[in-house]
Amino acid sequence: MGETMQKYMIPFFIVVSLSIFSVSLLQKEKTLNQVKNNENIELAIYLNDEETSNIPLKNEGYIFDEEKSSCTNNALVFWDNETWSPVIKNMSEYKTRCTLAFRDYYRVTVADGEDVQIYPISFNDTSISIQASTNHTLLKCNQGVELTNIAENIVINNIRSDVSCSYYDNSLDAINSLDDSENYFIYLQDENIEDEFTVLEGKHLTMDLNGHHLVTTQSIYNYAYLKIDSSSSDYGYFTINDTFRYLVATYEDSELYFNHVELSTLSDVVEVYDNALLTIDNSRLFSSSSINNSTVWLHGGKTTAKIYNSYVEGPYAIGGEGGEILIDSSEIFGNSYNGLQINNGYSGNVLILNSSSVIGEVYGIFMYDSGGTLTVGDSDDTEGPVIRGENSLGVYIGTGAVFNYNSGDIYGTSAPRIDGTINVIAGKTMTSVDENGVIHTFLE
């Protein structure tokens, strides 16, 4: 398949009626009727490098192979998929011979400098596995395909047309080379990124750490979709050595997704803006800041954070100005201040489910005066989450906020303070008892 077709081509050309296509003669476009029965054109037709006498029908599963199609006398041949016919331009008055090549497979092209590998794939297949280069970074292929990294192989999924991929020497070169295509994939080795980078609006970028360690000294800004992932059995380690804020930021209807990654920094780790969605799945996020920063900070009531099977730790683990927060089967730890805090005057809705825990050195959860809602547990849970304030209250709900208490245990130096509205399951009673100086609140 990789040999040039000319090697196998039989010097045999078939005179074909020109009623099936339009031609440009002597640099001028001609209509179909003007070129009908023109004897200056001879065609050779090939299907998968085999000569045939007929152009395949549109619904027979073939595509025009532009690379293997050509004409003599400097004429140019193109294919119109709408009319399913050839268009020949730049013809001279001399007889022109054109080769029309078709194939029933897609071509996946992977370029590593001057080394180009071509992988054919049947129309019936939608994925292919290729050996990953261990010395380079792979910029995700075009055409909207999706890639995963499995045992040093890159699997290209969702193939619906020809695909092109390129290797770069490092991640920053790859990121800076993003074009107008939407979907990209970065295959990472252990490396440092010393410059700030941005994922622009409309781009979709996956950075697969694959158990490696990525270190950056600058901020990362995401205006579209950014997934930081590790497809290996080990965590991917991501460290941001920066003392500034906005270390990883997301804006304007964008999405930031961490999967199987350990992310750490000296300051804030993630800040979420506007209508953005943050997803943390099976990951660990740490901030070792010595001041009152939040590991996850939500700016505004239209942000959303979803945390599954993960651990988040920092002075304030989660804080912000409203937004929608889901904590499911995860641990949230404010190692200096509160586990979770919603600032004064902002309407933030928080749902905490299953075996989650929210613990703060001061308060477990602190919701200032707002119109937000805190829901702990599900009415079907028999145990539920654990909320703990090590040196103050487990839960403080300010005026205007609502506390839906469905299940779980709350610990603090005194019973929860609810200045807003509290709702408990019908037939249940919220009970607080002193357990050796720790007030334990639960439903019975």
C-alpha positions in Angstrom: 0.0 0.0 0.0 2.9 2.3 0.8 4.6 1.8 -2.7 3.9 4.5 -5.3 1.2 3.5 -7.6 3.3 4.3 -10.6 5.4 1.3 -9.9 2.5 -0.9 -10.5 0.7 1.2 -13.1 0.0 -0.5 -16.5 0.5 2.1 -19.2 -3.1 1.7 -20.3 -5.5 4.7 -20.4 -9.2 4.5 -21.0 -11.0 7.1 -23.1 -13.9 8.1 -20.9 -17.0 10.1 -21.9 -16.6 13.6 -20.4 -20.3 13.8 -19.7 -19.6 12.8 -16.1 -17.3 15.8 -15.3 -16.5 19.4 -16.1 -13.1 20.6 -17.4 -11.3 23.9 -17.8 -9.8 24.1 -21.3 -7.0 26.6 -22.2 -7.3 28.3 -18.8 -11.0 28.9 -19.1 -13.8 27.1 -17.4 -16.1 25.2 -19.7 -19.6 23.9 -19.1 -20.4 20.3 -19.3 -22.0 20.6 -22.7 -19.0 22.5 -24.1 -16.6 19.7 -23.2 -18.8 16.7 -24.0 -17.1 14.2 -26.3 -13.8 16.1 -26.1 -11.1 13.7 -27.2 -8.2 15.6 -25.6 -8.7 13.8 -22.3 -7.7 10.2 -21.4 -8.3 8.8 -18.0 -6.8 5.9 -16.0 -8.9 4.9 -13.0 -7.5 3.0 -10.0 -9.1 1.5 -6.9 -6.6 0.6 -4.2 -3.8 0.6 -6.8 -5.7 -1.8 -9.0 -6.7 -0.5 -12.5 -10.4 -0.5 -13.3 -12.7 0.8 -16.1 -15.2 2.7 -14.0 -15.3 5.5 -11.5 -16.7 4.1 -8.2 -20.2 5.2 -7.2 -20.5 7.8 -4.5 -22.1 5.3 -2.0 -19.6 2.5 -2.6 -17.3 3.6 0.3 -14.3 5.0 -1.7 -12.6 8.3 -1.3 -10.5 10.3 -3.9 -6.8 9.9 -3.3 -5.4 13.3 -4.1 -1.8 12.3 -3.6 -1.9 9.6 -6.2 -4.0 11.5 -8.8 -2.3 13.6 -11.4 -2.4 14.8 -15.0 0.2 15.4 -17.8 1.0 18.7 -19.4 0.8 20.6 -16.0 -2.9 20.1 -15.9 -4.5 19.9 -12.4 -7.1 17.5 -11.3 -9.5 18.0 -8.3 -12.5 16.1 -7.0 -15.9 17.6 -6.4 -17.5 15.4 -3.6 -20.9 17.2 -4.1 -21.3 16.2 -7.7 -19.0 13.2 -7.4 -17.0 14.2 -10.5 -13.5 15.3 -11.4 -12.6 18.9 -12.2 -9.6 19.3 -14.5 -8.0 22.7 -14.8 -5.0 24.3 -16.5 -5.4 22.1 -19.7 -3.4 22.9 -22.8 -4.5 22.2 -26.4 -2.5 19.0 -26.3 -4.0 15.7 -25.3 -3.9 15.3 -21.5 -3.8 12.1 -19.6 -5.1 12.0 -16.1 -4.9 9.4 -13.4 -7.8 9.2 -10.9 -7.0 7.2 -7.8 -9.5 6.0 -5.2 -9.1 4.0 -2.0 -11.4 2.4 0.5 -9.2 3.2 3.6 -8.3 6.2 5.7 -4.7 7.3 6.1 -3.2 8.2 9.5 0.0 10.2 8.9 2.4 10.8 11.8 5.3 13.2 11.1 8.4 13.3 13.3 10.5 15.9 11.5 11.4 14.4 8.1 10.4 10.9 9.2 6.8 10.3 8.2 4.9 7.2 9.1 1.7 6.4 7.2 -0.9 3.9 8.7 -3.8 2.7 6.5 -7.0 1.9 8.3 -10.1 0.3 6.9 -13.3 2.3 6.6 -14.9 -0.3 8.9 -12.4 0.6 11.7 -12.6 3.7 13.8 -9.4 3.4 15.8 -5.7 2.4 15.4 -2.9 1.9 17.9 0.6 3.4 17.1 3.8 3.2 19.0 4.5 6.4 20.9 7.7 8.2 20.4 9.5 8.3 23.8 11.7 11.2 22.9 9.1 13.7 21.8 5.7 15.3 22.4 2.8 14.4 20.2 0.5 17.2 19.2 -3.0 15.7 19.0 -4.2 14.7 15.5 -6.7 16.8 13.6 -10.2 16.0 12.4 -11.7 15.8 15.9 -10.2 12.3 16.8 -9.6 11.4 20.4 -6.4 9.8 21.8 -5.5 7.7 24.8 -2.2 6.4 25.9 -2.0 2.7 26.7 1.3 0.9 27.6 3.4 3.3 25.6 1.1 3.1 22.6 -1.1 5.9 21.5 -4.6 4.8 20.5 -6.4 7.1 18.0 -10.1 6.8 18.3 -13.1 8.2 16.4 -11.5 8.2 13.0 -13.9 9.3 10.3 -11.5 10.7 7.7 -7.8 11.0 7.0 -5.8 12.1 10.1 -2.6 14.0 10.4 -0.4 14.1 13.6 2.9 15.8 14.3 5.7 15.4 16.9 7.4 18.3 18.6 10.5 18.4 20.8 8.7 19.6 23.9 5.2 20.4 25.2 5.5 24.2 24.9 6.5 24.0 21.2 3.4 21.8 20.7 1.1 24.1 22.6 2.4 27.2 20.8 1.8 25.4 17.5 -1.9 24.9 18.0 -3.8 25.9 14.8 -7.4 26.3 14.0 -8.3 22.7 14.6 -10.1 22.0 17.9 -8.7 18.8 19.3 -5.1 18.2 20.4 -3.2 15.7 22.5 0.1 16.2 24.3 2.1 13.0 25.2 4.4 14.1 28.0 7.7 12.9 29.4 9.3 14.3 32.5 10.0 17.9 31.6 10.0 21.6 32.6 8.0 24.4 31.1 9.5 27.7 31.9 7.1 30.0 30.0 3.4 30.7 30.5 1.1 29.0 28.1 -2.6 29.5 27.1 -5.2 27.2 25.6 -7.2 29.6 23.4 -10.9 29.8 22.9 -12.2 26.9 20.8 -9.3 24.6 21.4 -9.5 21.2 23.0 -6.2 20.0 24.6 -5.4 16.8 26.5 -2.0 16.6 28.3 -1.3 13.0 29.2 1.3 12.8 32.0 1.3 9.0 31.8 2.9 8.7 35.3 5.5 11.3 34.5 6.3 14.7 36.2 5.6 18.0 34.6 7.0 21.1 36.2 6.1 24.7 35.2 7.3 27.9 36.7 4.5 30.0 35.1 0.8 30.3 35.0 -1.5 28.2 32.8 -4.6 30.0 31.3 -7.4 28.0 29.8 -10.1 29.6 27.7 -11.5 26.4 26.2 -11.1 22.7 27.2 -8.0 21.5 29.0 -7.7 18.0 30.4 -4.6 17.0 32.5 -4.6 13.3 32.6 -2.5 10.2 33.4 -3.5 7.1 31.5 -1.0 4.9 33.3 -1.5 3.0 36.6 0.6 5.7 38.3 -0.5 9.3 39.1 0.8 12.0 36.8 2.6 14.6 38.8 2.1 18.2 38.0 4.0 20.9 40.0 3.6 24.7 39.5 6.6 26.5 41.1 5.1 29.9 41.1 4.3 32.4 43.9 1.7 34.3 41.9 -2.1 33.8 41.8 -4.0 32.5 38.9 -1.8 29.5 38.6 -4.3 27.5 36.6 -7.2 29.5 35.5 -10.2 28.8 33.3 -12.6 31.4 31.7 -15.7 31.9 29.6 -17.6 28.7 29.2 -14.4 26.7 29.3 -13.7 23.3 31.0 -10.8 22.2 33.1 -10.5 18.5 33.9 -8.0 16.7 36.2 -8.0 12.9 36.0 -5.6 10.7 38.0 -3.2 13.6 38.6 -1.4 15.0 41.6 -1.2 18.8 41.3 0.7 21.0 43.7 1.8 24.5 44.0 3.1 27.1 46.5 0.0 29.2 46.1 -3.5 28.8 44.7 -3.8 25.7 42.4 -7.0 26.3 40.5 -9.1 29.4 40.0 -12.4 29.1 38.0 -14.1 32.0 36.3 -17.4 32.9 34.7 -19.4 30.0 33.3 -16.5 27.5 33.5 -16.7 23.9 34.6 -14.0 22.3 36.8 -13.9 18.5 37.2 -11.5 16.8 39.6 -11.7 13.0 39.3 -9.5 10.5 41.1 -6.9 13.2 41.7 -5.0 15.0 44.5 -4.6 18.8 44.7 -2.4 20.5 47.2 -1.5 24.1 48.0 1.5 24.6 50.4 0.9 28.3 50.7 1.7 30.0 54.0 -1.1 32.5 53.5 -4.8 32.1 53.3 -5.1 31.0 49.8 -7.7 28.5 48.5 -6.6 25.4 46.6 -9.8 25.7 44.5 -11.4 29.1 44.2 -14.6 29.8 42.4 -15.2 33.4 41.0 -18.9 34.1 40.7 -22.2 32.2 40.9 -22.0 30.7 37.4 -19.0 28.5 38.0 -19.3 24.8 38.6 -16.9 22.4 40.4 -17.4 18.6 40.5 -15.1 16.6 42.7 -15.1 12.8 42.6 -13.0 10.3 44.5 -10.3 12.9 45.1 -8.4 14.7 47.9 -8.1 18.5 48.0 -5.9 20.2 50.7 -4.8 23.8 51.3 -5.2 26.7 53.8 -8.7 26.9 52.5 -9.4 23.8 50.5 -12.3 25.3 48.6 -13.5 28.8 48.6 -15.1 31.4 46.5 -18.0 33.7 45.5 -20.8 31.3 45.0 -21.0 28.7 42.2 -22.2 25.1 42.1 -20.1 22.6 44.0 -20.5 18.8 44.1 -18.3 16.8 46.5 -18.8 13.0 46.0 -16.7 10.4 47.8 -13.9 12.9 48.3 -11.8 14.4 51.1 -11.6 18.2 51.6 -9.1 19.5 54.1 -8.4 23.1 55.1 -5.1 22.7 56.8 -5.0 26.3 58.2 -8.4 27.7 58.0 -11.7 26.2 56.7 -12.4 23.2 54.6 -15.0 25.0 52.5 -16.0 28.6 52.5 -18.5 30.7 50.5 -18.0 34.4 50.9 -20.5 37.0 52.2 -23.2 38.0 49.8 -22.8 35.2 47.3 -25.2 32.5 46.5 -23.3 29.2 46.4 -24.9 25.8 46.3 -23.0 22.9 47.7 -23.9 19.2 47.6 -21.9 16.7 49.6 -22.5 13.0 49.1 -21.5 9.5 50.1 -18.3 8.9 52.1 -17.0 12.5 51.6 -15.4 14.4 54.4 -14.9 18.2 54.8 -12.5 19.2 57.5 -11.1 22.5 58.5 -8.5 23.5 61.2 -11.1 26.2 62.1 -14.5 25.6 60.5 -15.5 22.6 58.5 -17.9 24.6 56.3 -18.5 28.4 56.6 -21.2 29.9 54.5 -21.6 33.7 55.1 -24.8 35.5 54.8 -26.0 34.5 51.3 -28.9 32.9 49.4 -27.0 29.7 48.9 -27.9 26.2 49.9 -25.8 23.5 51.6 -27.0 19.9 51.3 -25.2 17.2 53.3 -26.0 13.6 52.4 -28.8 12.0 50.6 -32.1 10.9 52.2 -31.3 7.3 51.3 -27.9 7.3 53.0 -27.5 5.4 56.3 -24.1 7.0 57.2 -23.4 9.9 54.9 -20.6 12.5 54.9 -18.5 13.8 57.8 -18.1 17.5 58.4 -15.6 18.6 61.1 -14.3 21.9 62.4 -11.2 21.1 64.5 -11.1 24.4 66.4 -14.6 25.8 65.9 -17.9 24.8 64.4 -18.4 21.9 62.0 -21.0 24.0 60.0 -21.9 27.7 60.1 -24.8 28.9 57.9 -25.3 32.6 57.7 -28.6 34.6 57.3 -30.3 33.9 54.0 -28.7 30.5 53.4 -30.4 27.1 53.6 -29.1 23.9 55.2 -30.6 20.6 54.0 -29.4 18.0 56.4 -30.2 14.5 55.1 -27.5 12.3 56.7 -23.9 12.3 58.0 -22.0 13.5 61.1 -21.0 17.0 62.1 -18.2 17.6 64.7 -17.1 20.9 66.3 -16.4 22.7 69.5 -20.2 23.3 69.7 -23.3 22.5 67.8 -23.7 23.8 64.2 -24.8 27.4 64.0 -27.7 27.9 61.6 -28.7 31.6 61.2 -30.6 30.8 58.0 -33.0 27.9 57.4 -32.5 24.3 58.2 -34.4 21.4 56.7 -34.2 17.8 58.0 -35.8 14.6 56.8 -39.4 14.2 58.0 -39.4 12.2 61.2 -35.7 12.8 62.0 -34.3 14.9 64.8 -30.9 16.8 64.7 -29.1 15.7 67.9 -25.9 17.1 69.4 -24.0 15.3 72.1 -20.7 16.0 73.9 -18.1 13.3 73.2 -15.1 14.2 75.5 -15.2 17.9 74.6 -16.2 17.4 71.0 -19.8 18.1 70.0 -21.1 15.4 67.7 -24.2 16.4 65.7 -26.3 13.8 63.8 -29.8 12.8 62.8 -31.8 10.2 64.7 
